[in-house]
């Protein structure tokens, strides 16, 4: 019985030994693998194989536990002290940078004091940074020496125990010598660098549009907030992917300041008391930034300018393709359209300077006002809303021929005669190109929203109805309505925008007492753009209805003349589907007159091609009756396109824009070669 009990006890002990052995072997294997991995990270140091487990335990006790414990308890504590000093110097530098940024340009003494404090803080910070780097490298080197000696000593002890040999490992000796040499070299380089002047400003990089990481420029800048407090914050800015972005913290998602650098400009800013400021202006907003020095300011301005140029160059290279994405025409058509718009629009008197501040060579426009604007004023106009001003780029956006003609009919000189008619009577001073943005914004709102500077219309004698003479009514029904109309002549000793109308068959008609809506109606019939603009400035309803003439509207009156007059009214909010008392809208009238360009324009602006007049005729029926093949083609294409789009949407498809290309071709032909559209079909049903 006793023997059996001893056997059972032995079995239990054996089982316990086996389990402990498995754990030991696994732990030993993991530890040795860890040593190998560490050795692989030290490329110049080789780790020898450890074969004796009991020797490994002894070596671990001596080399790892004792030495690493000393490293963690003593060396790391010293390292933390050095790090705290480094962080303290970093905070001092940030404080000196903030005081230097706040120093007002007009106070020389404060500027000099802040500059000297910044130089001293930068010198102390960089000296402490060098000490910090040296400390890090020395501690890492010491730790590496401790860890890599473990297998070497282990192997050496194994040889002593096994073979009774005692000799110094050549590998170990070489490693110790190399480590000592590296430490001496580090200390010598450290001493040499600390003798140099480390107070210089080298905190920015050079602009590099082809940088491998896509960052063309980066560095710290102060940014003024757009809130009411106008606080300044230091942020890490960078130029990447044709955008200007900043980050508050490392690896934080960048905040985009400028979405597309082609849409912005950059210039030094002197409106703030702070030094080294510059402004990045886009149509949607303006961002005021500050560098730490004049050198940094110039470097950033140059970098943004180079980025803008690079963005334009990339766009030109992208558009120089033989076929456009839609498969029709050249890829340079939009660029050619923009170049044509810029040349023709800037050639109009007064358009070489911004309409509101006078800055030279403006590259933006308000298409419903017919004026050119600089980028700052264009951003302010955009903020007013499209019911006041519709902003478009003269260099980046595509321009339809009718829009270019519209811009050429008005211009800064004409519009300023209306909106700045009383400028000499008012003490408000017009801003200049160098004026602060706030002054420009106040002026533009007073000019276009409050309309403080226009001449007031007389309060008495305003006629809200407008009747034509019998001669004019007869002429309207018998003559070609598209023929030339007599010009509007100004009333003597009165401003040119409220004229008299003279006609050989009519008595002189005085328009100065007309209601603004009636004035717009008459000016639209005669295609007089300055008078139309004047009427709108005085509050004319662009959809005013003349009940004395079949409830006709200014847009219907403009149909008999040209594309530009209709475009002007549409850009100012005219309803393209408003019909007269006969149920005929502008599209009906354009179809009746056989004006292909106008039909194309109205269709692009959303005219209803299914609307029927009192005779139950829609525009397609009228075009077929008149045997106008081009207009029938346009109307049928518009109808087919709508049906195809509805079908595509039902099946989840996006459709294509082929019909837009066709409409574009008709628009260009109507503006540039209208004689090609005067065609009739022999078969009315074609």
DOBANU-798832 format. One record per residue: residue in one letter; x, y, z of N, C-alpha, C in turn. Coordinates in steps of 0.2 Angstrom, whole numbers, plus 5000, padded with zeros to 4 digits. Each point is the difference from the previous one (the first is absolute). Layout:
// DOBANU-798832
aXYZXYZXYZ/...
***
This chain:
// DOBANU-798832
x500449945000499650065000500450065000/x500650005004500450065001500450014993/x500149944997500450014993499550034995/x499449985000499550034995499950075002/x500050025006499950075002500650044997/x500649975001500650044998500050014992/x499849944997499950014992499650054998/x499450015004499550054998500350075001/x500450005006500350075001500550024995/x500449954998500550014995499750024993/x499449974999499650024993499850075001/x499850025005499750075001500650054999/x500649985004500650044999500250014993/x500049944997500250004993499650044995/x499350005001499650044997500150075001/x500150025006500250075002500650024997/x500549965000500650014997500050024992/x499649954997499950014993499650074998/x499550015004499650064999500550075001/x500449995005500450065002500650004994/x500249944998500550004994499750034994/x499449994998499750034994500050085001/x499850025006499950075001500750034999/x500549975004500750024999500350014993/x499949944997500250004993499750064995/x499450005001499650064996500350075002/x500050015007500350065002500750024998/x500449945000500750014998500050014992/x499649974997500050014992499850074999/x499550025003499850074999500550055001/x500349995006500650055002500550004995/x500249944998500650004995499850034993/x499349994998499850034994500050085000/x499850025007500050075001500750034999/x500549965002500750025000500250014992/x499849954996500250004993499750064997/x499350015001499750064997500350065002/x500350015006500350065002500750004996/x500349954999500650004997499950024992/x499549984997499950014993499950084999/x499750035005500050085000500650035001/x500549975002500750035001500449974994/x500050034995500349974993500749985001/x500450045004500749995000500249955006/x499549985004500149965006499749934998/x500449955002499749934999499949965006/x499449975001499949965006500149934999/x500449975004500249934999499549955003/x500049944998499549955003500149995007/x499549995004500049985007499849935001/x500449965002499849935000499949965007/x500450035005499949975007499550045004/x499449975002499550035003500250035007/x500449965004500250025007500550064999/x500450004995500550064999499650064998/x499449994996499650054998499750045006/x499849955005499650035006500550045004/x500649975001500550045004500250074996/x500149994993500250074997499450055000/x499449974999499450055001500050035007/x500149965005500050035007500650065000/x500649994997500550055001499950064995/x499949984994500050054995499350044999/x499549965000499450034998499650035006/x499949965005499750025006500350065004/x500749995001500450055004500150064996/x500349994994500250064996499450044997/x499449964998499550044997499650035006/x500049975006499750035006500350075001/x500749995000500450075001499850054995/x499949984994499950044994499350045001/x499549965002499350025001500050055006/x500349985005499950045007500450065000/x500650004997500550065000500150044994/x500149964994500250034994499350044997/x499549965000499350034998499850065004/x500150005006499950055004500350074998/x500749994999500450054998499850034993/x499849954996499750014993499450055000/x499549985005499450045001500250075002/x500550015004500150065002500350054995/x500449974995500250034994499450024996/x499549954999499450024996499650055003/x499950005006499650065004500450074998/x500650005000500450064999499950024993/x500049954995499950024993499350024999/x499549975003499350035000499950075003/x500350015005500050075003500350054995/x500549984997500350054995499650014994/x499649944998499550014995499550055001/x499749995006499550055002500250075001/x500750015002500250075000500150034993/x500249954995500050024993499450024997/x499549965002499350024997499750075003/x500250015007499850065002500450064997/x500649994999500450054996499750024993/x499849944997499850014993499350045000/x499649985005499350045001500150075001/x500550025005500150075001500350044994/x500549964996500350034994499450014995/x499549965000499550014995499550055002/x499950015006499650065003500350075000/x500750004999500350075000499750044994/x499750065002499850044994500550034996/x499950014994500550024995500250085002/x499650035003500150075001500450025006/x500149955004500450015007500749964999/x500550044998500649984999500349965006/x499950045006500349975006499849935001/x499349995000499749945001500249944995/x500150024994500249964995500749975001/x500450055002500749985001500149965006/x499650015005500049965006499849934999/x499450004996499749934999500549964995/x500350034995500549974996500649975004/x500350045004500549975004499849945005/x499450015003499849955004499949934996/x499750014994499949944996500749974998/x500550044998500749974998500349965006/x499950035006500349975006499649935001/x499350015000499649945001500249944995/x500150024994500149954994500749975002/x500550045002500749985001500049955006/x499650015005500049965006499649934998/x499550014996499649944998500449954996/x500350034995500449964996500649975003/x500350035005500549975004499849955004/x499450015003499749945004499849954996/x499850014994499749954996500649954998/x500650034999500649964998500249965006/x500050035006500149965006499549945001/x499450014998499549955000500149944995/x500250024994500249954995500649965002/x500550035003500649975002499849955006/x499650025005499849965005499649944998/x499550014995499749944997500449954997/x500550024996500449964996500549965005/x500250045005500549965005499649955004/x499450015002499649955004499849944995/x499850024994499949944995500649964999/x500650034999500649964999500249965006/x499950035006500149965006499649945001/x499350014998499649955001500149944995/x500250024994500249954995500649965002/x500550045003500649965002499849955005/x499650025005499849955005499649944997/x499550014996499649954997500549954996/x500450034995500349964996500649965003/x500250025006500649965003499749945003/x499349995001499849945004500149944996/x499949994994500249934997500749994999/x500450064999500749995000500349975006/x499850035006500349985006499749935002/x499449994998499749935001500449954996/x500250014994500349954996500749995002/x500350065003500750005003500049955006/x499550015004500049965006499949934999/x499649994995499849934998500749964998/x500450044996500749974998500449985006/x500050055005500449995006499749945004/x499449995001499749945003500149944997/x499950004993500049944996500749974999/x500550054998500649984998500650035005/x499850035005500550035004500550054997/x499750044995500450054997499850075002/x500450055000499950065002500350054996/x499750044996500350054995499450054998/x500250064999499650054998499850004993/x499350004999499750004994500350064996/x500249984994500250064995499550044998/x499449974999499450044998499850055005/x500049975006499850055006500550065001/x500649984999500550065001499950054994/x499949974994499950054994499450045001/x499449975003499450045001500150055005/x500449995005500150055006500450064997/x500549984996500450054997499650054995/x499649974996499650034995499550055004/x499749985006499550045003500450065004/x500649995002500450055003500250054995/x500149984994500250044994499450054998/x499449965000499450044998499850055005/x500149995006499950045006500450064999/x500749994999500450065000499950044994/x499849974994499850044994499450045001/x499549975004499450045001500250065004/x500449995005500150065005500450054996/x500549984996500450054996499550044996/x499649974996499550034996499650055004/x499749985005499650045005500450065002/x500649995002500450065002500150054994/x500149974994500150054995499450044998/x499449965000499450044998499850055005/x500149995006499850045005500450075000/x500650004997500450064999499750044995/x499649974995499750044995499450055002/x499950054996499450045002499349964998/x499649985005499449964999499450055001/x500150064999499450055001499750024993/x500349974995499850024993499349974999/x499750034995499349984998500049954994/x499949945001500049954995499449955001/x499450035002499549965002499549994994/x500250024994499649994994500449964994/x499649964996500449974995499950044993/x500349984995500050034994499449974996/x499750044996499449984996500249944995/x499749955000500149944995499449974998/x499850024994499449984997500049924998/x500649975000500049934998500249965006/x499950025006500249965006499749945000/x500349955002499849935000499449995004/x499950035006499549995004499450054998/x500050034995499550054998500050065003/x500450025005500050065004500550054997/x499750054997500550054996500350045005/x499750025006500250055005499749985006/x500350015006499749995006500450045006/x499750025005500350035006499550045004/x500250025006499550045004499950074998/x499350015001499850074999499450025005/x500050065001499450025004499450024996/x499449985002499450014996499550045004/x499750054997499550045004499349964999/x499749995006499349974999499550054997/x499549974997499550044997499450025005/x500149985007499550025004500050075003/x499650025004499950075002500650025004/x500449965003500650015004500650014996/x500049984994500650004996500649975003/x500049955003500649975004500549974995/x500650005002500549974996500249935003/x500149954996500249945002500649974995/x500549975003500549974997499949934997/x500049994993499849944997500649984995/x500049934999500549974995499650004993/x500350054996499750014993500449964995/x499649984995500449964994499650014994/x500450004994499750014994500049934996/x499449974999500049934997499449994996/x500149974994499449984996499750074997/x500350054999499850064998499550035005/x500149985006499650035006500550035005/x499750055004500350025006499749985006/x500349965004499749975006500450015006/x499749995006500450005006499749955005/x500549985005499849955005500250035007/x499549995005500150025007500549955003/x499949944999500549955003500349954995/x500549975002500349954995499549944999/x500049984993499649954998499350015000/x499850075002499350025000499750014993/x499449994998499750014994500150074998/x500350014994500250074998499350044999/x500050075002499550044998500150044994/x499650004995500150034994499950085000/x500550044999499950074999499750034993/x500449974995499850024993500049934997/x499449994997499849944997500449994993/x500050054996500450004994500450074999/x500749995000500450065000499950044994/x499749974994499950044994499550065002/x499649995005499550055001500250055006/x500650005001500250055005500650044998/x500250055004500550044999500450025007/x500650025000500350015006500450075000/x500050035005500350075000500250025008/x500550045000500250025007499450045003/x500050005007499450045003500350055005/x499850064999500350055004499450035005/x499449974999499450035004500049985007/x500449955002500149985007500650035003/x500050015007500650035003500549955001/x499949934999500549955000500450014994/x500649985001500549994995500049944996/x500350004994500149934996499349974998/x499550044999499349974999500050004992/x499649954998499849994993499349974999/x499750024995499349984999499949954994/x499649945001499949964995499250014999/x499850024994499350024998499849964995/x499449975002499649964995499350034999/x499649984995499350034999499649995006/x500149955004499549985005500350035007/x500650015001500250035006500850035000/x500250035005500650035000500449975007/x500649984999500349975006500750045001/x500050035006500650045002500549965004/x500650004998500549965003500650045002/x500449975004500650045003500649955000/x500650024998500649965000500450035006/x500549975002500550025005500550054998/x500150014994500550044998499850034993/x500450054997499950024994500249954994/x500549965002500249954995499549955000/x499749985005499549955000499450024996/x499850075001499450034997500150004992/x500650024998500150004993500149934997/x500249955004500149934997499349974999/x499550015005499349984999499650034995/x500150074999499750034994500249974994/x500749994999500349984994499749924999/x500049965005499749945000499349994997/x499650055003499350004998499950024993/x500450054998500050024993500249954995/x500649965002500249954996499549945000/x499749995005499449945000499550024995/x499850075000499450024996500349994993/x500650024998500249994993500149924999/x500249965004500049934999499349974999/x499550025004499349984999499850024993/x500150064998499850024993500449954995/x500649995001500449964995499749934999/x499949975006499749935000499350004996/x499650065001499450004997500150004992/x500550044998500150014993500249934997/x500449975004500249934997499549955000/x499550015005499449955000499650014994/x499950074998499550024995500349994993/x500649994999500350004994499949924997/x499449984999499949944997499650014994/x500049954995499750014994499349995000/x499749975005499349995000499750015007/x499550045001499750015006499749945003/x499950005007499749945003499349984997/x499650044998499449994997500049974993/x500650004997500149984993499950054995/x499950065002499950054995500450065001/x500450024995500450065000500749995004/x500450055000500650005003500050015007/x500549985004500050015007500250075002/x500250044995500250075002499550054999/x499449974998499450054999499850045006/x500049975006499950045005500550065002/x500649984999500650045001500050064995/x499849984993499950054995499550055002/x499449975002499450045002500250055006/x500449985004500250045006500550064997/x500449984996500550054997499650054996/x499549984996499650054997499650045004/x499749975005499750055005500450055003/x500649985003500450045003500250064995/x500249984994500250064995499550044999/x499449984998499550044998499750045005/x499949975006499750045006500450055002/x500749995001500450055003500150054995/x499949994993500050064995499550055001/x499549995003499450055001500350055005/x499850074998500250055004499949995008/x500550015004499950005007500149935003/x500049954996500149935002500749975002/x500550054998500749985002500150015008/x499550035003500150015007499449975004/x500149975006499449985003499550055001/x499349984999499550055000499950035007/x500249975005499950035007500650025004/x500649984998500650025004500550034995/x500049994994500450024995500749964999/x500049945003500649964999500149984993/x500650004997500149994993499949934998/x499849994994500049934997499549955004/x499450025001499649955003499849944996/x500049955003499849934997499449975002/x499550045003499449975002499550054997/x499449975000499450044997499449995004/x499550055000499349995002499650004994/x499749944998499749994993499350045000/x499750005006499350045000500150075000/x500650035003500150075000500450024994/x500449964997500450014994500650045002/x500349985005500650045003500649955001/x500650035000500649965002500250015007/x500349955003500250015007500749975002/x500350025005500649975002499849945005/x500449965002499949945003499750015007/x500250065004499750025006499350024999/x499950054996499350024999499549954997/x500349954996499649944998499849965006/x500449995005499849965005499450045004/x500150065001499550045003499350004996/x500150014994499449994996499649935000/x500449955001499849935000499650005007/x500250035005499749995007499350045000/x499950054995499450035000499449964998/x500249944996499449964998499950014992/x499849954997499950004993499450054998/x499650015004499550054998500250075000/x500750015002500350074999500550004995/x500449945001500650004995500249934999/x500149984993500249934998500750014998/x500549975004500750004998500249954996/x500550014995500349954996500750024998/x500449955000500750024998500150014993/x500450054998500150014993500649964997/x500349965004500649964998499949925001/x499549995005499949935001499449974998/x499550045000499349974998499950014992/x499649954997499850014993499550054999/x500050044994499650054999499649994994/x499350005000499650004994500150064996/x499950004994500150064996499550065002/x499449985002499550055002500250035006/x500349975004500350035007500550054998/x500549984996500550054998499750064997/x499549994995499750064997499650045006/x499749975004499750045006500550045004/x500549975001500650045004500250064996/x500149994994500250054995499550064999/x499449985002499550064999500050045006/x500249985006500050045006500750035002/x500349975005500750025002500050055006/x500550015003500150035006499850075000/x500250044994499950074999499250015000/x499649964996499350015000499749985007/x500249955003499649985006500250055006/x500650035000500250055005499650064999/x499950024994499550064999499449995003/x499749945001499449995003500149995008/x500449965002500049985007500550055004/x500450044996500350055004499950074997/x499350014998499850074997500150055005/x499949995007500050055005500650005004/x500549974998500649995004500350065002/x500050064996500350065002499650045005/x499349985001499650035005500149975007/x500349945000500049965006500850005003/x500050005007500750015003500349935000/x499749954998500349935001500550004994/x500649975002500650004996500049934997/x500150004993500149944996500649965002/x500049945002500649965001500550004994/x500649995002500649994995500249925000/x500449984996500249934999500449985007/x500350055003500449985006499650015006/x499350025000499650015006499949935003/x499850005007499949945003499349974997/x500049935001499449974997499350025003/x500150025007499450035003499750064997/x500550044998499750064997499749994993/x500349954996499749984994499349975001/x500049965005499349965001499550065002/x500250045004499550055002499750054994/x500550014995499950044994499549964995/x500249944999499649964995499349995003/x499949995006499349995003499650064999/x500450065002499650064999499850024993/x500549984995499950014993499549964997/x500049935001499549964996499449975004/x500150005007499449975004499650065002/x500350055003499650065003499950054994/x500450004995500050054994500050075003/x500550025004500050075002500250054995/x500349984995500450054996499650014993/x499449974999499750014994499550065000/x499850034994499650055000499349975002/x499650045004499349985002499650024994/x499549964999499550024995499550055003/x499750044996499550045002499449965003/x499750035006499549965003499350014997/x499950054996499350024997500149994992/x499449984997499950004993500349934998/x500049955004500349934997499449974997/x500149984994499449964996500249935000/x499549965003500149935000499849964994/x499650044996499849964993500450044995/x500149964995500450024994499649984993/x499850054997499649984994500450034994/x500049964994500350024994499650044996/x500350044996499550044996499849964994/x499450024997499749964995500549984994/x500550054998500549984995500449955002/x500250005007500549955002499649935001/x499450005002499649945000499949974993/x499950044995499949984993500749974998/x500550035001500749984998500149935004/x499849995006500249945003499649944997/x499550014997499649954997500249984993/x500350054996500149994993500750004999/x500450035003500750004999500449955004/x500649984997500449955003500350035007/x499849975006500150025006500850005002/x500349964996500750005001500450064996/x499750044997500350064997500350055004/x500450044998500350055004499550055003/x500150025007499650055003500450075001/x499650055001500350065001500350015006/x500650035001500450015006499650045005/x500249995006499750045006500550065000/x499750065000500450065001499950035006/x500550035003499950035007499650065000/x499650015005499750065001500550065002/x499950064997500450055001500050025008/x500750015002500150025007499749955005/x500149944998499749955004500549944999/x500149965005500449945000499849954994/x500549984997499949964994499649935001/x500049985006499649945001499350005001/x499750065000499350014999499950044994/x499949974994500050044994499350014997/x500050044994499450014996500149954994/x499549984998500049964994499750044994/x500350004995499750044994499949954994/x499550014996499949964994499750054995/x500149984994499850044994499250015000/x499749945002499350005000499650025007/x500450005005499750025007500350065002/x499650035005500250065003500549975005/x500450055003500649985004499749975007/x500349945002499749975005500550015006/x499750035006500450015006500049945004/x500649975001500049945004500250015008/x500250075001500250015007499549995005/x499350004998499549995005499849935001/x500349964996499849935000500149965006/x499649965002500149955006500649964998/x500549985004500649964999499849944995/x499549965002499849944996499850024993/x499650064999499950024993500650024997/x500550035003500650024997500449944998/x500049955004500449944998499649974994/x499450005000499649974994500250044994/x500050065000500150044994500749994998/x500550005004500750004999500249934997/x499649955003500149934997499849994993/x499550044998499750004993500550034995/x500450055003500550034996500749985001/x500149955004500749975001500450065003/x499850045004500450055003500349985007/x500649975000500249975007500150055005/x500350064999500150045006499350025003/x499550014996499350025003499749945003/x500149944998499849945003500349995007/x500750015000500450005006499750055005/x499950064998499750055004499449995003/x499549974996499449985002500049955006/x500449954999500149945005500350035006/x500550055000500350035005499550045004/x499550034997499450035004499549965002/x500149935000499549965002499549974996/x500150004993499549984995499949925001/x499449985000499949935000500149974993/x500549955000500249984993499549964997/x499549985003499449964997499450055000/x500150065000499450055000499649994994/x499350005001499549994995499750064997/x500050014994499750064997499349984998/x499550015004499349984999499750034994/x500350064998499750034994500349974993/x500449965000500349964994500049935001/x499449975001499949935000500449965006/x500150045005500449975006500749984998/x500350044996500749984998500550025005/x500649975000500550015005500650034997/x500550035003500650024997500449954996/x500049935003500349954996499749994993/x499350005000499749994994500150064995/x500150065003500150054996500750004997/x500549975004500749994998500149954994/x499549955000500149954995500150034993/x499650054998500150034993500650034999/x500550005004500650034999500649965000/x500349985005500649965000500149965006/x500549955000500249965005500250035006/x500450055000500350035006499550045004/x499550034997499450035004499649955004/x499949944997499649955004500549975005/x500649994998500549975005500050055006/x500150064999500050055006499449995004/x499450004998499449995004500049935003/x500249954997500049935003500550005006/x500650034999500550005005499750045006/x499650054999499750045006499349975002/x499949944998499449975003499449994996/x500050024994499450004996499749935000/x499349995000499749934999500049984993/x500349954998500049984993499449974998/x499549985005499449974998499450045001/x500150075001499450045002499750024993/x499449984999499650014994499650075000/x499950024994499550064999499349985000/x499550044999499349995000499849954995/x500449994995499949954994500349935002/x500349995006500349945002500649984997/x500350054997500750004997500650025004/x500449965002500650025003500650024996/x500650025002500550024996500249944995/x500049945002500149954995499650004994/x499350015001499550004995500250064995/x500250065003500150064996500749994996/x500549975003500649984997499949954994/x499649955001499849964995499650034994/x499550045002499750044995500450044995/x500550035003500550054997500549964996/x500149935002500549964996500750025003/x500050025006500750025003500349945004/x500449964996500349945002500450015007/x500450055000500450025005499650015007/x499550044999499650015006499649935002/x499849964996499749945002500549965004/x500649994997500549975003500150025008/x500150075000500150035007499449995004/x499450004998499449995005500049935002/x500149954995500149935002500549995005/x500650035000500549995004499850035007/x499650055000499850035007499349975002/x499849944997499549965003499350024998/x499950034994499450014997499649944998/x499350005001499649944999499850004993/x500249954997499949994993499349964998/x499749985006499349974999499450055001/x500250075003499550045001499650024994/x499350015001499650014994499750075001/x499950044994499750065000499249995000/x499750064999499350005000499749964994/x500449994995499849964994500349935000/x500249985007500249935001500649984996/x500450054999500649984996500650015004/x500449955000500750005004500550024995/x500650025003500550024996500249964994/x500049935001500249954995499550014994/x499450005002499550014994500150064996/x500150065004500150064997500650004995/x500649965002500650004996499849964994/x499649945001499949964994499550044995/x499650045003499650044995500450054996/x500550035004500450054996500649964996/x500049945000500549964997500750025002/x500150015006500750025003500349945002/x500549974996500349935002500450015006/x500450055000500550015006499650005007/x499550045000499650015006499749935002/x499749974995499749935001500549955003/x500650004997500549965003500250015007/x500150075002500150025007499549975004/x499350024999499549985004499949935001/x500149964995500049935000500549975004/x500650034999500649975004499950025008/x499750055001499950025007499549955003/x499449994996499549955003500349935000/x500449984996500349935000500550005006/x500450055001500450005005499749995007/x499450045001499749995006499749935001/x499749974995499849935000500549955002/x500650014997500649965001500250005007/x500050065003500350025007499549965005/x499450014998499549975005500049925000/x500249984994500149925000500649985003/x500550044999500749995003499950005008/x499750055002499950005008499649955002/x499549974996499649945003500449945000/x500550004996500549945000500650015003/x500150065003500650015004500650034996/x499950024994500550024995500150085001/x500650024998500150075000499850044993/x500049964995499950044993500650034998/x499950044994500650034998499850074998/x500550044998499950074999500150024992/x499849954996500150014993499650064997/x499450015003499550054998500350075002/x500450005005500350075002500550024995/x500449954997500450024995499750024994/x499449974998499650034994499850075002/x499750015006499850075001500550055000/x500649985003500650044999500250024993/x499949954996500250024993499550044997/x499449995001499450054998500150075003/x500250005006500150075003500650044997/x500649964999500550034996499850024993/x499649964997499850024993499650065000/x499550005005499550065000500450065002/x500550005003500450065002500550024995/x500349954997500650024995499849994993/x499549964998499849994993499349995000/x499650055001499349995000499749994994/x500350024994499849994993499949924999/x500449965003500049934999499349975003/x499750035004499449985003499350024997/x500150044995499450024996499849964995/x499849945002499949944995499249985001/x499749984995499449985000499949934996/x499649965003499949934997499450014994/x500149964995499550004995499449965002/x500149955004499549965003499850025007/x499550025002499850025007500049955005/x500049944997500049945005500749975001/x500450014995500749975000500149965006/
***
